[in-house]
Amino acid sequence: MKEFNYQDYLKYEKLKTKEPKGALGASTKNKTYQYKVHQPHDKIFKIVLEEKKEVVGLLNRILQIKEKIKEEEIEKYDNEYINYMFQDSESDIVYKMKTKQIYFLIEHQSKIDYAMPKRILEYETGIISKAIVGKKMTKKDHKLPRVIPIVIYTGSRKWDVEKYIEECQEKLTKSEQIKLGSYYVLDVNDYTKEELEKDKFFLSTMMLLEKIKTEEELIEILERVIKKEKQEEKRNILRRIIKLILKERISIENQEKLLKKLKKEGNDMILEVIRKENEKQRREGRKEGRKETIIQMLKAGVKKEVISKATNMSEKEIDKLVQNL
């Protein structure tokens, strides 16, 4: 008979806690999942909050809305998903408005928990994700579900946990703090083509390429960008964009012409740098400095024939210089 060892025990425990496959709200009939109830008083709140009358009274007291919520307007929501995801939390109940995607999460706490804003956020995103499973936000007027969390605290110390997650997050100084769930927008439609092309920010150039519709205009813009862009790193990005991203929008012939321009412009810039440095070295009468410039160019990957053309030094002389090093 095979011995039941500790590794087998771990496998057994893992099987016991396997995630239920049903979506939030799915029936749990014929399923048995055992979840830990932390304290006896947790059971009290679970029992009390099974009564719609008590829940409605709590909601109306906390929310203080003009139109009071009625018992017939809410229904108990199956929180199998929540129980699985948050087994270490204390008791929680979820109710839902029958005619709206509005959920009320009621969480009981007998101890201070400074991670509560984070936990609430996890609850909210979990409920929203499961509520919209299989649905798509295809229209502007489509609404995401809303989760309204309520914490019932019965501990001895005064509850002093932050209510908003932004209040317990790191802050970017000297900047307006963005609220959780909101975002900044850099919209290409807010700029003209001329503004994007003149802007020194390289990302603006990329946005401009996305804005262009015709191949003819795209090529014109790229030729101007290639001519003015001096940084080799950015030019490498342009090469990749032309060969990979824009290959469906530009003919192979035009791609090759643009790539040749990139190479030619790049060589011209390198030659100009070398010429200027050589002129400087000649003025200062430092032959060794000229050699050092050539060495640095070789290290940077500049081809020998390009250096030879710029310095009037033969490729054999360049090879000899390298060998002497």
C-alpha positions in Angstrom: 0.0 0.0 0.0 1.3 3.4 -0.9 2.1 5.7 2.0 0.0 9.0 2.3 2.8 11.5 2.7 3.0 15.3 3.3 3.2 16.1 -0.5 0.0 14.1 -1.0 -1.6 16.1 1.8 -0.7 19.4 0.1 -2.2 18.2 -3.2 -5.4 17.2 -1.3 -5.6 20.7 0.3 -5.2 22.3 -3.1 -8.0 20.2 -4.6 -10.3 21.2 -1.7 -9.8 24.9 -2.4 -10.1 24.7 -6.1 -11.8 27.8 -7.6 -15.5 27.3 -8.4 -16.1 27.5 -12.1 -19.5 29.2 -12.0 -19.6 32.9 -12.8 -20.8 35.4 -10.2 -24.5 35.0 -9.8 -24.5 31.4 -11.2 -26.4 28.8 -9.3 -24.5 26.8 -6.7 -27.0 24.1 -6.5 -25.5 20.6 -5.9 -22.2 22.3 -5.0 -20.7 22.3 -1.5 -18.0 24.8 -0.7 -16.9 25.3 2.9 -15.7 28.8 3.8 -14.3 29.9 7.1 -16.4 32.1 9.4 -14.0 34.0 11.6 -16.1 34.8 14.7 -19.5 33.8 16.0 -20.7 37.4 15.7 -20.0 37.2 11.9 -22.8 34.6 11.8 -25.0 37.1 13.5 -24.5 39.7 10.8 -24.9 37.2 8.1 -28.3 36.1 9.6 -29.5 39.6 10.1 -28.5 40.8 6.7 -30.5 37.9 5.1 -33.5 40.1 5.9 -34.3 42.6 3.1 -36.0 44.9 5.6 -32.8 45.2 7.6 -30.7 45.7 4.5 -33.0 48.4 3.1 -33.0 50.2 6.4 -29.2 50.1 6.5 -28.9 51.4 2.9 -31.4 54.3 3.4 -29.6 55.3 6.6 -26.1 55.3 5.1 -26.8 56.6 1.6 -29.4 59.3 2.7 -30.9 59.5 -0.8 -34.2 61.3 -1.4 -36.0 58.4 -3.0 -35.8 55.6 -0.4 -34.9 52.1 -1.6 -37.8 49.6 -1.2 -37.5 45.9 -0.3 -39.0 44.8 -3.6 -36.3 46.8 -5.5 -33.4 44.7 -4.3 -32.4 41.0 -4.4 -29.8 38.9 -2.7 -26.8 38.4 -5.0 -24.9 35.2 -5.1 -21.4 36.0 -3.8 -19.7 32.7 -4.4 -16.9 34.5 -6.4 -16.3 36.9 -3.5 -16.2 34.2 -0.9 -13.6 32.3 -3.0 -11.4 35.3 -3.8 -11.5 36.8 -0.3 -11.6 33.8 2.0 -9.5 35.6 4.6 -12.0 38.4 5.0 -14.8 38.4 7.5 -18.5 38.2 6.6 -19.8 40.0 3.5 -23.1 40.2 1.8 -24.0 41.4 -1.7 -27.3 42.8 -2.8 -28.3 44.1 -6.2 -30.9 46.5 -7.6 -33.3 44.4 -9.7 -33.6 46.9 -12.6 -30.1 48.3 -12.5 -26.5 47.1 -12.4 -26.0 48.6 -8.9 -24.5 46.3 -6.3 -24.4 46.9 -2.5 -21.5 45.2 -0.8 -21.8 45.0 3.0 -18.6 44.0 4.8 -18.4 43.4 8.6 -15.2 44.2 10.4 -14.4 43.6 14.1 -10.8 44.8 13.7 -9.0 47.8 12.2 -7.7 47.0 8.7 -5.6 49.7 7.1 -5.7 47.8 3.8 -9.4 48.3 3.5 -9.3 50.8 0.6 -7.3 48.3 -1.4 -9.6 45.4 -0.4 -12.7 47.5 -1.4 -11.1 48.2 -4.8 -10.5 44.5 -5.3 -14.1 43.7 -4.4 -15.4 46.4 -6.8 -13.3 45.3 -9.8 -14.1 41.6 -9.1 -17.9 42.2 -9.0 -17.7 44.5 -12.1 -15.6 42.0 -14.0 -18.0 39.1 -13.3 -21.1 41.2 -13.9 -20.0 42.2 -17.4 -18.5 38.9 -18.5 -19.2 38.3 -22.2 -20.5 41.9 -22.6 -18.7 44.6 -24.6 -18.7 48.4 -24.2 -19.5 49.2 -27.8 -21.4 52.5 -27.3 -20.7 55.6 -25.4 -24.0 55.4 -23.4 -23.2 51.8 -22.2 -22.7 51.9 -18.4 -20.5 49.9 -16.2 -22.0 48.4 -13.1 -21.6 50.4 -9.9 -20.6 48.9 -6.6 -21.5 50.7 -3.3 -19.4 49.3 -0.5 -20.5 49.6 3.2 -18.3 48.6 6.1 -20.0 47.8 9.4 -17.3 48.1 12.1 -17.8 46.7 15.7 -14.3 47.0 17.2 -13.3 48.8 20.4 -10.9 51.3 18.8 -12.2 54.2 16.7 -12.1 53.4 13.0 -9.4 55.6 11.5 -8.8 54.0 8.1 -8.8 56.2 5.0 -12.0 56.0 3.0 -10.5 56.7 -0.4 -7.6 54.7 -1.8 -6.0 58.0 -3.2 -5.5 59.1 0.4 -3.3 56.2 1.2 -1.4 56.1 -2.1 2.0 57.6 -3.0 1.7 61.0 -4.5 3.6 62.6 -7.4 4.7 65.9 -6.1 4.2 69.2 -8.0 1.5 67.6 -10.1 -2.2 67.4 -10.0 -3.1 64.0 -8.5 -5.2 61.9 -10.8 -8.0 60.0 -9.2 -8.2 56.3 -9.3 -10.2 55.1 -12.3 -9.6 58.3 -14.2 -6.9 58.9 -16.9 -5.2 61.5 -19.0 -5.8 61.7 -22.7 -3.4 62.7 -25.4 -5.8 63.0 -28.4 -4.3 63.3 -31.9 -7.5 65.0 -32.9 -6.7 68.0 -30.7 -3.7 68.9 -32.9 -3.3 69.9 -36.5 -0.8 68.1 -38.8 1.3 71.2 -38.8 1.5 71.4 -35.0 2.4 67.7 -34.8 5.2 68.0 -37.4 6.7 71.1 -35.8 6.7 69.7 -32.3 10.1 68.4 -31.1 8.5 65.6 -29.1 9.3 62.4 -31.2 6.0 60.8 -30.1 4.2 63.7 -31.8 5.9 62.6 -35.1 4.6 59.0 -34.5 1.1 60.4 -33.8 1.3 62.4 -37.1 2.1 59.2 -39.0 -1.1 57.6 -37.6 -3.1 60.7 -38.6 -2.0 60.6 -42.3 -4.3 58.7 -44.6 -2.7 58.6 -48.1 0.6 57.0 -49.1 1.7 60.1 -51.0 1.3 62.4 -48.0 2.9 59.8 -45.7 6.0 59.6 -47.9 6.2 63.4 -48.0 6.1 63.6 -44.2 8.6 60.8 -43.7 11.1 62.4 -46.1 10.9 65.7 -44.1 11.2 63.8 -40.8 14.2 61.8 -42.1 15.9 65.0 -43.2 15.6 66.8 -39.8 16.0 63.8 -37.4 19.6 63.8 -36.3 19.6 61.2 -33.5 20.7 57.7 -34.7 18.5 56.1 -32.1 15.4 57.8 -33.5 16.4 57.0 -37.0 16.6 53.3 -36.1 13.1 53.6 -34.8 12.0 55.1 -38.1 13.7 52.2 -40.0 11.7 49.7 -37.9 8.5 51.6 -38.4 8.9 51.8 -42.2 9.8 48.1 -42.5 7.3 46.6 -40.0 4.5 49.0 -39.0 3.9 50.9 -42.3 4.6 48.1 -44.7 0.9 47.7 -45.4 0.5 51.4 -46.2 3.7 52.0 -48.3 4.7 50.1 -51.4 7.9 48.1 -51.3 9.5 50.4 -53.8 8.8 53.5 -51.7 9.9 51.6 -48.5 13.3 51.0 -50.2 13.6 54.6 -51.2 12.9 55.9 -47.7 15.3 53.4 -46.1 18.1 54.5 -48.6 17.4 58.1 -47.6 17.7 57.2 -44.0 21.1 55.5 -44.7 22.3 58.4 -46.9 21.2 61.1 -44.5 22.8 59.1 -41.6 26.1 58.8 -43.5 26.1 62.5 -44.4 25.7 63.4 -40.8 28.5 61.1 -39.7 30.8 62.5 -42.4 30.0 66.0 -41.3 30.8 65.2 -37.7 34.1 63.6 -38.8 35.0 66.6 -41.0 34.3 69.1 -38.3 36.4 67.1 -35.8 39.3 66.7 -38.3 39.2 70.4 -39.0 39.4 71.1 -35.3 42.3 68.7 -34.8 44.2 70.2 -37.8 43.7 73.7 -36.3 45.0 72.6 -33.0 47.8 70.6 -34.6 47.1 67.4 -32.7 47.6 64.3 -34.8 46.9 61.9 -31.9 43.6 63.6 -31.3 42.6 62.9 -35.0 43.5 59.2 -34.5 41.4 59.1 -31.3 38.4 60.5 -33.3 38.8 57.7 -35.9 39.0 55.1 -33.1 35.8 56.4 -31.5 34.0 56.3 -34.8 35.1 52.7 -35.3 33.8 51.8 -31.9 30.5 53.5 -32.7 30.1 51.1 -35.7 30.9 53.6 -38.5 32.1 51.7 -41.5 35.7 52.0 -42.6 34.8 53.2 -46.1 32.8 56.1 -44.6 35.7 57.1 -42.4 38.2 56.8 -45.2 36.0 59.1 -47.4 35.8 61.7 -44.7 39.5 61.6 -43.6 41.3 60.8 -46.8 43.0 58.0 -44.9 43.0 54.7 -46.7 41.3 51.6 -45.3 44.7 49.9 -45.0 45.9 52.9 -42.9 42.8 52.6 -40.7 43.5 48.8 -40.3 47.1 49.6 -39.3 45.9 52.1 -36.8 43.6 49.5 -35.2 46.4 46.9 -35.2 48.8 49.3 -33.5 46.3 49.7 -30.7 
